[in-house]
């Protein structure tokens, strides 16, 4: 994305989200063994750059899959926690019901442990006995109702425990998927960096060109045209404030960003919640043609929408390009545009 050939990579586990390229390369080297030292001797610099481009693109696509799995793991984590809370409350209710039933059973036994007709004959207060017997009948009916409630509660609790167990199993599978996608991304990024390091310094500098964000803020191009809404204007201001911040794989601000993390964070500053992945963000509003694009619109790239930026007007987007680069301006046509979305 850079001249925008080299893609960015979304989504990491919250606790490990600040994984930068150098750390990714080290992890991948340990996980996959030593990768080839660099480009093949017969490769021209242009061939090596093309390989790096493909690796960055593949890494970005794998990261989209990572983000989806990570989001699913988050949802399952929350579902499991809710299920655990519900099971605990259900068990507490059952314990209370059992205690109440025990008290009723004890009272019934103490009062009704003698044949009713004999108790009436022996009673010195027949009217009082009849009143107590009537009360015991009501107690028995109440006890039967409480017992039925208890049985229903136990069945419900058993079902909740089964569902919680299934959700926990799904969560574990999702965590495994997340880890697999992460290893894929790290391997691609490590290989891309090795290839870049094999280039002569002049060629490497040309590829890893410094971001335009290194200029003074006053020199940055101003958004051209009117934003489509006050929310878009606020998101534009946030995106401009992020120019110069580093690309960090899986990060969504405020100190570092990946491509979809930047657009998500920018719109969050405007009070708008966007999905985490670029593939989901392209459906987060109304799609318009590129010729109708206005500042604040989201521009997704490639057929699979594996990269995304924010249109700023004057034929420019702001985006988080790729590992080792900073959030910056680039031409809107830096890669094939797949959609333009007005949030």
C-alpha positions as CSV (number, residue, x, y, z in Angstrom):
1,X,0.0,0.0,0.0
2,X,2.3,3.0,0.3
3,X,1.9,4.4,-3.1
4,X,-0.8,2.4,-2.1
5,X,0.3,-1.0,-2.9
6,X,0.7,-2.1,0.7
7,X,-2.3,-3.0,2.7
8,X,-3.1,-2.5,6.4
9,X,-4.0,-5.2,8.9
10,X,-7.0,-5.0,11.3
11,X,-7.8,-6.6,14.6
12,X,-6.0,-8.0,17.6
13,X,-7.0,-9.4,20.9
14,X,-7.6,-6.5,23.2
15,X,-4.6,-7.4,25.5
16,X,-2.2,-7.9,22.6
17,X,-3.5,-5.3,20.2
18,X,-0.4,-3.3,20.1
19,X,1.6,-5.8,18.1
20,X,3.9,-3.9,15.7
21,X,5.7,-5.3,12.7
22,X,9.0,-6.0,14.5
23,X,7.2,-8.0,17.2
24,X,5.2,-9.8,14.6
25,X,8.3,-10.8,12.7
26,X,9.9,-12.2,15.8
27,X,6.9,-14.2,16.7
28,X,6.5,-15.5,13.2
29,X,10.2,-16.6,13.1
30,X,9.7,-18.6,16.3
31,X,6.4,-20.1,15.2
32,X,7.4,-21.0,11.6
33,X,11.2,-21.4,11.7
34,X,13.5,-19.3,9.8
35,X,12.0,-17.9,6.6
36,X,14.1,-17.5,3.5
37,X,16.7,-14.8,4.0
38,X,15.5,-12.5,1.3
39,X,14.8,-12.2,-2.4
40,X,16.1,-14.8,-4.8
41,X,19.4,-13.7,-6.3
42,X,17.9,-13.4,-9.8
43,X,15.0,-11.2,-8.6
44,X,15.0,-7.6,-9.8
45,X,14.0,-4.9,-7.2
46,X,10.7,-4.5,-9.0
47,X,10.0,-8.2,-8.6
48,X,10.8,-8.0,-4.9
49,X,8.6,-5.0,-4.4
50,X,5.8,-6.9,-6.2
51,X,6.2,-9.9,-3.9
52,X,6.1,-7.5,-0.9
53,X,2.9,-6.0,-2.2
54,X,1.3,-9.4,-2.5
55,X,2.4,-10.4,1.0
56,X,0.9,-7.2,2.4
57,X,-2.3,-7.8,0.6
58,X,-2.5,-11.4,1.8
59,X,-1.7,-10.3,5.3
60,X,-4.5,-7.8,5.2
61,X,-7.0,-10.4,3.9
62,X,-5.9,-12.7,6.7
63,X,-6.3,-9.9,9.2
64,X,-9.9,-9.4,8.1
65,X,-10.5,-13.0,8.9
66,X,-8.7,-12.5,12.2
67,X,-11.0,-9.5,13.0
68,X,-14.1,-11.5,12.3
69,X,-13.0,-14.4,14.4
70,X,-11.9,-12.0,17.2
71,X,-15.3,-10.2,17.1
72,X,-17.1,-13.5,17.3
73,X,-14.9,-14.6,20.3
74,X,-15.8,-11.3,22.0
75,X,-19.6,-11.9,21.5
76,X,-19.2,-15.5,22.7
77,X,-17.3,-14.3,25.8
78,X,-20.1,-12.0,26.7
79,X,-22.7,-14.7,26.1
80,X,-20.8,-17.1,28.3
81,X,-20.6,-14.5,31.1
82,X,-24.3,-13.8,30.9
83,X,-25.0,-17.6,30.9
84,X,-22.9,-18.1,34.0
85,X,-24.7,-15.2,35.8
86,X,-28.1,-16.7,34.8
87,X,-27.1,-20.2,36.0
88,X,-25.9,-18.7,39.3
89,X,-29.2,-16.8,39.8
90,X,-31.2,-19.9,38.9
91,X,-29.3,-22.0,41.4
92,X,-29.8,-19.4,44.1
93,X,-33.6,-19.4,43.4
94,X,-33.7,-23.2,43.5
95,X,-31.9,-23.2,46.9
96,X,-34.4,-20.7,48.3
97,X,-37.4,-22.8,46.9
98,X,-36.0,-26.0,48.5
99,X,-35.6,-24.2,51.8
100,X,-39.2,-23.1,51.7
101,X,-40.5,-26.5,50.8
102,X,-38.5,-28.0,53.7
103,X,-40.2,-25.7,56.1
104,X,-43.7,-26.5,54.7
105,X,-43.0,-30.3,54.9
106,X,-41.8,-30.0,58.5
107,X,-44.9,-28.1,59.5
108,X,-47.2,-30.6,57.7
109,X,-45.5,-33.5,59.4
110,X,-45.7,-31.9,62.9
111,X,-49.4,-31.0,62.5
112,X,-50.7,-33.9,60.4
113,X,-48.9,-36.9,61.8
114,X,-52.2,-38.4,63.3
115,X,-55.3,-39.8,61.6
116,X,-57.7,-36.8,61.1
117,X,-60.8,-38.6,62.4
118,X,-59.1,-39.7,65.6
119,X,-57.6,-36.3,66.1
120,X,-61.1,-34.8,65.9
121,X,-62.5,-37.2,68.4
122,X,-59.7,-36.5,70.9
123,X,-59.7,-32.8,70.4
124,X,-60.9,-30.7,73.3
125,X,-61.6,-27.9,70.7
126,X,-63.3,-29.5,67.6
127,X,-63.9,-26.1,66.0
128,X,-60.3,-25.1,66.4
129,X,-59.1,-28.4,65.0
130,X,-61.3,-28.1,62.0
131,X,-59.8,-24.6,61.3
132,X,-56.3,-26.0,61.6
133,X,-57.1,-29.0,59.3
134,X,-58.5,-26.6,56.7
135,X,-55.3,-24.6,57.0
136,X,-53.2,-27.8,56.5
137,X,-55.1,-28.6,53.4
138,X,-54.2,-25.2,52.0
139,X,-50.6,-25.8,53.1
140,X,-50.6,-29.1,51.2
141,X,-51.9,-27.4,48.0
142,X,-49.4,-24.6,48.3
143,X,-46.6,-27.2,48.8
144,X,-47.7,-29.0,45.6
145,X,-47.6,-25.7,43.7
146,X,-44.1,-24.9,45.1
147,X,-42.9,-28.4,44.2
148,X,-44.1,-27.9,40.6
149,X,-42.4,-24.5,40.5
150,X,-39.2,-26.1,41.7
151,X,-39.3,-28.8,39.1
152,X,-39.7,-26.2,36.3
153,X,-36.9,-24.2,37.7
154,X,-34.6,-27.2,37.8
155,X,-35.4,-28.1,34.2
156,X,-34.7,-24.5,33.1
157,X,-31.5,-24.5,35.0
158,X,-30.4,-27.7,33.4
159,X,-31.1,-26.3,30.0
160,X,-29.2,-23.1,30.8
161,X,-26.2,-25.1,31.9
162,X,-26.2,-27.1,28.7
163,X,-26.4,-23.9,26.6
164,X,-23.6,-22.4,28.6
165,X,-21.5,-25.5,28.0
166,X,-22.1,-25.3,24.3
167,X,-21.2,-21.6,24.2
168,X,-18.0,-22.3,26.1
169,X,-17.0,-25.0,23.6
170,X,-17.7,-22.5,20.7
171,X,-15.6,-19.9,22.4
172,X,-12.7,-22.3,22.7
173,X,-13.0,-23.1,18.9
174,X,-13.2,-19.4,18.1
175,X,-10.0,-18.7,20.1
176,X,-8.3,-21.4,18.1
177,X,-9.4,-19.8,14.9
178,X,-8.2,-16.4,16.1
179,X,-4.8,-17.8,16.9
180,X,-4.5,-19.5,13.5
181,X,-5.3,-16.3,11.6
182,X,-2.9,-14.4,13.8
183,X,-0.1,-16.8,12.9
184,X,-0.9,-16.4,9.2
185,X,-0.7,-12.6,9.4
186,X,2.5,-12.6,11.4
187,X,4.1,-15.0,8.9
188,X,3.2,-12.8,5.9
189,X,4.4,-9.6,7.6
190,X,7.7,-11.2,8.7
191,X,8.3,-12.5,5.2
192,X,7.5,-9.0,3.7
193,X,9.9,-7.3,6.0
194,X,12.7,-9.8,5.2
195,X,12.2,-9.1,1.5
196,X,12.2,-5.4,2.0
197,X,15.4,-5.7,4.1
198,X,17.0,-7.6,1.2
199,X,16.6,-4.6,-1.1
200,X,19.3,-2.0,-1.6
201,X,18.8,0.9,0.7
202,X,17.7,3.2,-2.1
203,X,15.1,0.8,-3.3
204,X,13.9,0.2,0.3
205,X,13.7,3.9,1.0
206,X,11.6,4.3,-2.2
207,X,9.2,1.7,-1.0
208,X,9.1,2.8,2.6
209,X,8.8,6.4,1.6
210,X,8.2,8.8,4.4
211,X,4.6,9.8,4.9
212,X,3.3,13.2,3.9
213,X,2.2,13.5,7.5
214,X,5.7,14.4,8.3
215,X,4.9,17.9,7.1
216,X,3.6,20.7,9.3
217,X,-0.1,20.4,10.0
218,X,-0.6,23.7,8.4
219,X,0.8,22.3,5.1
220,X,-1.6,19.3,5.0
221,X,-4.2,19.5,2.3
222,X,-7.5,20.8,3.5
223,X,-10.6,18.8,2.8
224,X,-12.2,19.7,-0.5
225,X,-16.0,20.1,-0.8
226,X,-18.6,20.0,1.9
227,X,-19.0,17.0,4.2
228,X,-22.3,15.2,3.8
229,X,-23.3,15.9,7.5
230,X,-22.1,17.3,10.8
231,X,-21.1,13.8,11.9
232,X,-18.9,13.4,8.8
233,X,-17.3,16.8,9.5
234,X,-16.4,15.6,13.1
235,X,-15.0,12.3,11.7
236,X,-12.9,14.2,9.2
237,X,-11.5,16.4,12.0
238,X,-10.6,13.3,14.0
239,X,-9.0,11.6,11.0
240,X,-6.9,14.7,10.3
241,X,-5.7,14.7,14.0
242,X,-4.5,11.1,13.5
243,X,-2.3,12.0,10.6
244,X,1.3,11.1,11.5
245,X,0.3,8.4,14.0
246,X,1.9,5.0,13.4
247,X,0.3,2.1,11.7
248,X,-0.1,-0.6,14.4
249,X,-1.6,-3.9,13.5
250,X,-5.0,-4.4,15.2
251,X,-5.1,-1.0,16.8
252,X,-8.0,1.4,16.8
253,X,-6.5,4.4,18.5
254,X,-5.8,6.8,19.8
255,X,-2.0,6.3,19.6
256,X,-1.9,3.9,16.6
257,X,-4.2,2.5,14.0
258,X,-4.8,-0.1,11.3
259,X,-6.9,0.8,8.3
260,X,-10.4,0.0,9.7
261,X,-9.3,1.0,13.2
262,X,-8.7,4.5,12.0
263,X,-12.1,4.9,10.3
264,X,-13.8,3.3,13.3
265,X,-12.1,5.6,15.8
266,X,-12.7,8.7,13.7
267,X,-16.4,8.1,13.5
268,X,-16.5,7.2,17.2
269,X,-15.3,10.7,17.9
270,X,-18.4,11.9,16.0
271,X,-20.6,9.6,18.1
272,X,-21.1,7.0,15.4
273,X,-20.4,3.4,16.0
274,X,-18.9,1.5,13.0
275,X,-18.1,-2.2,12.8
276,X,-14.5,-3.3,13.3
277,X,-13.7,-4.7,9.9
278,X,-13.4,-2.8,6.6
279,X,-15.6,-5.5,5.0
280,X,-18.4,-4.7,7.4
281,X,-17.8,-0.9,7.3
282,X,-18.6,-0.7,3.6
283,X,-22.2,-1.7,4.5
284,X,-22.5,0.8,7.4
285,X,-24.3,3.4,5.3
286,X,-25.5,4.3,1.8
287,X,-23.3,3.4,-1.1
288,X,-22.6,6.1,-3.6
289,X,-20.5,6.3,-6.8
290,X,-16.9,7.4,-6.6
291,X,-17.9,10.5,-8.7
292,X,-20.3,11.4,-5.9
293,X,-17.8,11.0,-3.1
294,X,-17.9,13.7,-0.5
295,X,-15.5,14.3,2.5
296,X,-16.2,11.8,5.3
297,X,-17.2,9.0,2.9
298,X,-15.6,5.6,3.5
299,X,-13.6,4.3,0.5
300,X,-13.1,0.5,0.4
301,X,-10.5,-1.1,-1.8
302,X,-10.2,-4.3,-3.8
303,X,-13.1,-6.6,-4.5
304,X,-12.9,-8.1,-1.0
305,X,-12.9,-4.6,0.7
306,X,-9.8,-5.7,2.6
307,X,-8.6,-2.0,2.9
308,X,-10.4,1.2,3.7
309,X,-9.8,4.9,4.1
310,X,-11.7,8.1,4.5
311,X,-12.3,10.5,1.6
312,X,-11.1,14.0,2.3
313,X,-11.9,15.7,-1.0
314,X,-9.6,17.0,-3.7
315,X,-9.0,13.4,-4.8
316,X,-7.4,12.4,-1.5
317,X,-8.0,9.9,1.2
318,X,-6.6,9.6,4.7
319,X,-5.7,6.0,5.7
320,X,-3.4,3.8,7.8
321,X,-1.4,2.3,4.9
322,X,0.8,-0.6,6.1
323,X,3.3,-1.7,8.8
324,X,6.1,0.8,9.2
325,X,4.2,3.7,7.7
326,X,2.1,6.5,9.3
327,X,-1.4,7.6,8.9
328,X,-1.3,9.8,5.8
329,X,-2.9,11.2,2.7
330,X,-2.8,9.3,-0.5
331,X,-4.6,9.6,-3.9
332,X,-8.1,8.0,-3.8
333,X,-7.2,5.9,-6.8
334,X,-4.1,4.4,-5.2
335,X,-5.8,0.9,-5.5
336,X,-8.9,-0.4,-7.2
337,X,-11.9,1.1,-5.4
338,X,-14.6,-1.4,-4.6
339,X,-17.2,0.9,-3.0
340,X,-17.8,4.4,-1.5
341,X,-20.0,4.5,1.6
342,X,-21.7,7.5,3.1
343,X,-22.2,7.0,6.8
